[in-house]
Amino acid sequence: MENLRVHIAPIGYDFNRVTEPLIKGKADKAYFILHNSDRGQSKFLDHVKNELKKKLPSIETKPFYLDIWNLYDCIQKFREIIAKENEEGNHVFINVSTGTKITAIAGMLACMSFGGTPYYVKFVHPSESAIKTIRREEVFDKEELPIFKISKPKQIHLDILRIIEQNKNKMKKKPLIEELGKKGLIRIKDEKGKELSIHSKHSQLRPILDSMENEWEFIKVDASGRRSLVSITEKGSNALKFF
């Protein structure tokens, strides 16, 4: 089966900026992002779907409702869609010219972190106010935007953050090591199957935590030695939401 052209488009007051890229690009599927309050009653979505039904009847459309003013809600939904479509071999395009500024930022960050191509649709402002009205603005061809890859933390960094988060965002090193051992994230036995010493286990964890604290600033390690308390910072909490 041929790879599909999949678009993610937040729905705002603009009309042609949503529909034209889909029609001209012969999109196979479109995910429409709307605010929770629009569930089941968005006239903007109805007009978009009616236009597509006439000019691109083969397209598959799926609406998603979320808090479009919450950056991490938007990123998580974009990440979920991109991961699903990439797994099926499809290419994802994100319209960052519609919706809110938050959805635009989320779209760019999602493309830089998880794949996909962001694009911006230039248009001419209509002469009259478009607040709460459908505006059929004159649009130009969409322009794909350059993106730069965002460095992603190692998976073990995220695993450790999730373990600590499940323990009310702070945890002593000893139970953290025990949990990591249970999950197979650090070695707890040597090649002969003999239990490693607590010092050996701490030695495996130390460079990982050092990187998380000093390079990424995801955690804060208080005190010293085996009784050290590891807690998640705001950056660490945001990383869990993002990745």
C-alpha positions as CSV (number, residue, x, y, z in Angstrom):
1,M,0.0,0.0,0.0
2,E,1.2,3.5,-0.9
3,N,2.4,5.7,2.0
4,L,-0.4,8.1,2.9
5,R,-0.2,11.9,3.1
6,V,-1.5,12.7,6.6
7,H,-2.2,16.2,7.9
8,I,-2.8,17.6,11.4
9,A,-4.7,20.9,11.3
10,P,-6.0,22.8,14.3
11,I,-9.4,24.3,13.5
12,G,-9.7,28.1,14.1
13,Y,-11.6,30.9,12.4
14,D,-9.7,30.4,9.2
15,F,-11.3,28.2,6.5
16,N,-9.3,28.1,3.3
17,R,-6.0,27.9,5.3
18,V,-7.3,24.6,6.6
19,T,-8.9,23.2,3.4
20,E,-6.7,24.4,0.6
21,P,-3.5,22.6,1.6
22,L,-5.5,19.4,2.0
23,I,-7.2,19.7,-1.4
24,K,-4.2,20.8,-3.4
25,G,-1.9,18.3,-1.7
26,K,-4.5,15.5,-2.2
27,A,-4.3,14.5,1.5
28,D,-5.4,11.0,2.4
29,K,-6.1,11.7,6.0
30,A,-6.6,14.7,8.2
31,Y,-6.6,15.0,12.0
32,F,-8.5,18.1,13.1
33,I,-7.6,19.6,16.5
34,L,-10.4,21.5,18.4
35,H,-10.9,22.8,21.8
36,N,-12.8,20.7,24.4
37,S,-15.7,23.2,24.4
38,D,-16.3,22.6,20.7
39,R,-17.1,19.0,21.1
40,G,-20.1,18.1,18.9
41,Q,-21.0,21.7,18.1
42,S,-18.2,23.3,16.0
43,K,-19.7,25.0,12.9
44,F,-16.2,25.6,11.7
45,L,-15.5,21.9,11.6
46,D,-18.8,21.3,9.8
47,H,-18.0,23.8,7.1
48,V,-14.5,22.3,6.6
49,K,-15.9,18.8,6.3
50,N,-18.6,19.9,3.9
51,E,-16.0,21.6,1.7
52,L,-13.8,18.5,1.7
53,K,-16.7,16.2,1.0
54,K,-17.3,18.2,-2.3
55,K,-13.7,18.6,-3.4
56,L,-11.8,15.8,-1.8
57,P,-14.4,13.0,-1.0
58,S,-11.7,10.3,-0.5
59,I,-10.1,12.0,2.5
60,E,-10.5,10.4,5.9
61,T,-11.0,12.9,8.7
62,K,-10.7,12.5,12.5
63,P,-11.5,15.2,15.0
64,F,-9.7,15.4,18.4
65,Y,-10.8,17.6,21.3
66,L,-8.3,18.9,23.8
67,D,-7.1,22.0,25.6
68,I,-5.6,23.9,22.7
69,W,-4.2,26.5,25.2
70,N,-2.2,23.8,27.0
71,L,1.2,23.3,25.3
72,Y,1.9,19.9,26.7
73,D,-1.6,18.6,25.9
74,C,-1.1,19.6,22.3
75,I,2.4,18.1,22.1
76,Q,1.3,14.8,23.6
77,K,-1.6,14.5,21.0
78,F,0.7,15.5,18.1
79,R,3.3,13.0,19.3
80,E,0.6,10.2,19.6
81,I,-0.6,10.9,16.0
82,I,2.9,11.1,14.6
83,A,4.0,7.9,16.2
84,K,1.0,6.0,15.0
85,E,1.3,7.3,11.4
86,N,5.1,6.8,11.2
87,E,4.7,3.2,12.4
88,E,2.4,2.7,9.4
89,G,5.0,4.3,7.0
90,N,3.0,7.5,6.4
91,H,4.3,11.0,6.3
92,V,2.8,13.6,8.6
93,F,2.4,17.3,7.8
94,I,1.3,19.8,10.5
95,N,-0.4,23.1,9.7
96,V,1.1,25.7,12.0
97,S,-0.8,28.6,10.6
98,T,-4.3,27.7,12.0
99,G,-5.5,27.4,15.5
100,T,-3.8,29.1,18.5
101,K,-0.2,30.2,19.0
102,I,0.1,27.4,21.4
103,T,-0.9,24.8,18.8
104,A,1.6,26.4,16.4
105,I,4.4,26.1,18.9
106,A,3.4,22.6,19.8
107,G,3.4,21.6,16.1
108,M,6.9,22.9,15.5
109,L,8.3,21.2,18.6
110,A,6.5,18.0,17.7
111,C,8.1,18.0,14.2
112,M,11.5,18.7,15.6
113,S,11.3,16.0,18.3
114,F,9.2,13.2,16.7
115,G,9.3,13.7,12.9
116,G,6.9,15.3,10.5
117,T,6.9,18.4,8.3
118,P,5.4,21.8,9.5
119,Y,4.0,24.2,7.0
120,Y,2.6,27.7,7.1
121,V,-0.1,29.0,4.8
122,K,0.1,32.7,3.8
123,F,-3.1,34.5,3.3
124,V,-4.7,37.9,2.7
125,H,-6.7,39.2,5.7
126,P,-10.4,39.7,4.9
127,S,-11.6,43.3,5.1
128,E,-14.3,42.7,7.8
129,S,-14.1,41.3,11.3
130,A,-14.0,37.5,11.3
131,I,-14.6,36.9,15.0
132,K,-16.9,33.9,15.4
133,T,-17.6,33.9,11.6
134,I,-16.3,31.6,8.9
135,R,-13.8,33.5,6.9
136,R,-13.0,32.4,3.3
137,E,-9.6,34.1,3.1
138,E,-7.5,34.2,-0.1
139,V,-4.6,31.9,0.5
140,F,-1.3,31.2,-1.3
141,D,0.5,27.9,-1.6
142,K,1.7,26.5,1.7
143,E,5.3,26.9,2.6
144,E,7.2,24.1,4.4
145,L,9.2,25.4,7.3
146,P,12.8,24.3,8.2
147,I,13.2,22.3,11.4
148,F,16.1,21.3,13.6
149,K,16.3,18.1,15.6
150,I,15.9,18.4,19.3
151,S,18.2,16.3,21.4
152,K,16.2,13.6,23.2
153,P,17.2,12.3,26.6
154,K,18.3,8.6,26.8
155,Q,15.5,6.2,27.5
156,I,16.9,5.3,30.9
157,H,16.7,9.0,31.9
158,L,13.0,8.9,31.1
159,D,12.5,5.6,32.9
160,I,14.1,6.9,36.0
161,L,12.0,10.0,35.9
162,R,8.8,7.9,35.7
163,I,9.9,5.7,38.6
164,I,10.6,8.7,40.8
165,E,7.3,10.4,39.7
166,Q,5.4,7.3,40.8
167,N,6.9,7.8,44.2
168,K,5.6,11.3,44.7
169,N,8.5,13.0,42.8
170,K,11.3,12.0,45.2
171,M,13.1,8.8,46.1
172,K,16.1,7.6,48.0
173,K,18.8,6.0,46.0
174,K,18.6,2.5,47.6
175,P,14.9,1.9,46.6
176,L,15.6,3.5,43.3
177,I,18.4,1.1,42.6
178,E,16.2,-1.8,43.7
179,E,13.4,-0.7,41.3
180,L,15.9,-0.2,38.4
181,G,17.2,-3.7,39.1
182,K,13.8,-5.3,39.0
183,K,13.1,-3.6,35.6
184,G,16.5,-4.7,34.2
185,L,17.7,-1.2,33.8
186,I,20.9,-1.8,35.7
187,R,22.8,-5.0,36.4
188,I,22.2,-6.6,39.8
189,K,24.2,-9.8,39.1
190,D,27.6,-10.6,37.6
191,E,28.3,-13.0,34.7
192,K,28.3,-15.9,37.1
193,G,24.9,-15.0,38.5
194,K,26.3,-13.7,41.8
195,E,24.6,-10.7,43.4
196,L,26.6,-7.5,42.9
197,S,27.6,-5.5,45.8
198,I,25.7,-2.3,46.7
199,H,28.8,-0.4,45.8
200,S,28.8,-1.9,42.3
201,K,25.1,-1.0,41.8
202,H,25.7,2.6,43.0
203,S,28.6,2.8,40.6
204,Q,26.3,2.1,37.7
205,L,23.7,4.6,38.8
206,R,26.1,7.5,39.6
207,P,27.1,8.5,36.1
208,I,23.5,8.3,34.9
209,L,22.3,10.6,37.7
210,D,25.2,12.9,37.2
211,S,24.1,13.4,33.6
212,M,20.5,13.9,34.6
213,E,21.4,16.5,37.2
214,N,24.3,18.4,35.6
215,E,23.6,18.2,31.9
216,W,19.8,18.0,31.7
217,E,18.8,19.5,35.1
218,F,16.0,16.9,35.4
219,I,16.8,16.0,39.0
220,K,18.3,17.3,42.2
221,V,20.3,15.0,44.4
222,D,20.4,16.1,48.0
223,A,22.9,14.9,50.7
224,S,25.5,12.3,49.7
225,G,26.3,8.6,49.9
226,R,23.7,5.9,49.9
227,R,21.1,7.9,51.7
228,S,20.9,10.6,49.0
229,L,17.5,11.8,48.1
230,V,16.7,12.1,44.4
231,S,13.9,14.5,43.4
232,I,12.5,15.7,40.1
233,T,12.9,19.3,39.0
234,E,10.4,21.3,37.0
235,K,12.5,20.6,33.9
236,G,12.3,16.9,34.7
237,S,8.5,17.1,35.0
238,N,8.2,18.9,31.7
239,A,10.4,16.3,30.0
240,L,8.0,13.6,31.1
241,K,5.1,15.5,29.6
242,F,7.0,16.3,26.4
243,F,8.7,12.9,25.7
